[in-house]
Amino acid sequence: MEQEKIDRINHLAHKAKTIGLTPEEIQERRCLREEYLAAIRASLVSQLDNTYVQDQDGNVHRLEKKK
């Protein structure tokens, strides 16, 4: 996610705490938050896909997704 979008989320959060948001800004904040969370989830999935565990015997296993 681009830094300018993160800055916009922070700006809207600060504005919501101080003077409040218009309905358009509330919708914009909701969309930006959803995009931000999707990016975090994708990053975490990618990191877990590249994680390996070594057992006591020295064998290396890739983490498997739960069904």
C-alpha positions in Angstrom: 0.0 0.0 0.0 1.3 3.4 -0.9 2.5 5.7 1.9 0.1 8.5 0.8 -2.9 6.3 1.4 -1.6 5.4 4.9 -1.1 9.1 5.5 -4.7 9.7 4.4 -6.0 7.1 6.7 -4.1 8.7 9.6 -5.4 12.2 8.6 -9.0 10.9 8.5 -8.6 9.2 11.9 -7.3 12.4 13.4 -10.0 14.5 11.9 -12.7 12.0 13.1 -11.4 12.5 16.7 -11.3 16.2 16.5 -14.1 17.7 14.3 -15.8 14.7 12.8 -16.2 13.4 9.2 -18.6 14.0 6.4 -20.5 10.9 5.1 -18.1 10.9 2.0 -15.1 10.9 4.2 -16.5 8.1 6.3 -17.0 6.0 3.1 -13.4 6.9 2.0 -12.0 5.9 5.4 -13.9 2.6 5.2 -12.6 1.8 1.7 -9.0 2.7 2.7 -9.1 0.6 5.8 -10.4 -2.4 3.8 -7.6 -2.0 1.3 -5.0 -1.6 4.1 -6.3 -4.8 5.9 -6.2 -6.7 2.6 -2.6 -5.7 2.1 -1.7 -6.8 5.6 -3.4 -10.1 5.2 -1.7 -10.8 1.9 1.7 -9.9 3.4 1.1 -12.3 6.3 0.0 -15.1 4.0 3.1 -14.6 1.9 5.3 -14.7 4.9 3.7 -17.9 6.2 3.9 -19.5 2.8 7.7 -19.0 3.0 8.1 -20.3 6.6 9.8 -23.6 7.3 10.0 -25.5 10.6 12.9 -27.7 11.5 12.1 -30.8 13.7 14.4 -32.4 16.2 15.8 -34.8 13.6 16.9 -31.9 11.5 14.3 -32.3 8.8 12.9 -29.1 7.4 9.1 -29.0 6.7 7.1 -26.2 5.1 4.1 -25.0 7.0 0.9 -26.4 5.6 -2.4 -24.6 5.4 -5.2 -25.8 7.7 -8.2 -27.2 6.0 
